């Protein structure tokens, strides 16, 4: 049990530094470490925990807490939570002071502009990880792409797209 707790710390503490601005960016790494490397959970369990973490209020890094809980119970949840939240909280505390001191300077503006495509790329990687883990095949990718296009080009409600996507899979999946 101690070895699992140490591994939870080793895996999630470094990932904590990538969660600044949101936990969405580390989903591929969480999946890779939890399912493929350490085999703490299965692909199906990952998808269930991912869905649960999205339904609950609070930070999206809550997925890590759920992985820790699934892996080592309440102690695992606590260790995983400390590992994912504490390092980034300390970093943000000191960065906020530094950021405020140099706010508006060209270097700060350049860093902010440079981080925009990085964040977008990490969110796209997270989307790809979830689509691969769900094993929905071409249907899932097609629905995701169509939904993205519709969201970018129209004012359609995301909830409507979620409902239609769910209905489509309810119809198509039994036939597959």
Beta strands, then each sheet from edge to edge (+ up, - down):
end
